[in-house]
Amino acid sequence: MLPPEYTLDDPRLYRVETADPLTLLRLCKESITHFLHRYWQLHPGESLTSTFIAHVSSLAISSTAIYTVLALALLFTVLRYALQYAVGRWVHHHHVSPLVAHKISEAAWKLLYYGGIWAYVAVLHVDHLNTFRDPLIMWEGWESGKAPGYDMSVVVLYAIQTGFYVHSVWATLYMDQWRQDSIIMLLHHFVAVLLLALSYADNYTLAGALVFLLQDNSDALLEFAKLCVYLKRRTNGDYYPLVDITGKVFLQLFAIIWMIFRLYWYPCKLLYATIYGGVYLGPQDSPVFPIIGGLLLLLYLLNVFWFNFIARMCVRVLSTGEDPEDNREYDTTALSGKSVSQRLKEIKTRKGKRD
């Protein structure tokens, strides 16, 4: 591959810790136009599609890496079924509504995974990687046009995450509750696996590590909030107000973290470093840049799409005081154990008392 046009200390490079949104739009427009013009100069008469297919066919991911990912996916599936069985027994002995038993095991599994993997990613970025504070530094070592050596701590992260998303395809189809956005969730998992494979093959792995830092923390907060909602009221009549309050606090915290990390920092740090920085600091003739850039943009659009559900849920909770429920679910009754008519009646009663 051809060496990059700029180096990290080039004065023509716009290098900041976080690009503001308006500047980011201008930079991305310039970099995309520049990439396409440069590409057609370097590859006259060739299409991006044909060059991409030729490049992908030349990539080599070792059989060891593939078998490791499949083994991890199988391990995650076995652990998920084991947790589901254990939670089912626990629910039976602690007066939890059977309507939420399956949801509790799903939320507990995702909380354990996302909480654990984000803690690992956070430690990596605090102690080892500097891409959050200086996003363009992810292109350090590419000056010759050849990929630098793999960072083994990031390789471990990639193996775990790829195994998890392969497992998640199975889980969405056969283990999780089917929701209004389950098709979108499957699309997300396939996009994640494709991004992981492409970025690993060409060693754009520091960009992938930054994606995980910006994405996975909000998932853990959401699953914890869900568990509080499921466990606050028991079938024997017991009610745990502290669990209820904690769930509502974590729901609002989840929405705030989502806005900061996924809707602001994701574009202003990650897309700035990849769609802008990659064009000038990465290999000039990399045919995977448009594909990776497009997939990263698609992930951002999915973040915006899901925030629609989050915002509606938070507004409803704050304005009515009713239980937080997942707008994506076809049957939301199971979260509170009450029918829609019962909840509407309670809301009217509370409003009447205020008046």
Secondary structure, 3 states (H helix, E strand, C coil): CCCCCCCCCCCCCCCCCCCCHHHHHHHHHHHHHHHHHHHHHHCCCCCHHHHHHHHHHHCCCCHHHHHHHHHHHHHHHHHHHHHHHHHHHHHHHCCCCHHHHHHHHHHHHHHHHHHHHHHHHHHHHHHCCCCCCCHHHHHCCCCCCCCCCCCHHHHHHHHHHHHHHHHHHHHHHHCCCCECCHHHHHHHHHHHHHHHHHHHHCCCHHHHHHHHHHHHHHHHHHHHHHHHHHHCECCCCCECHHHHHHHHHHHHHHHHHHHHHHHHHHHHHHHHHHHHHHHHHCCCCCCCHHHHHHHHHHHHHHHHHHHHHHHHHHHHHHHHCCCCCCCCECCCHHHHCCCHHHHHHHHHHHHHHHC
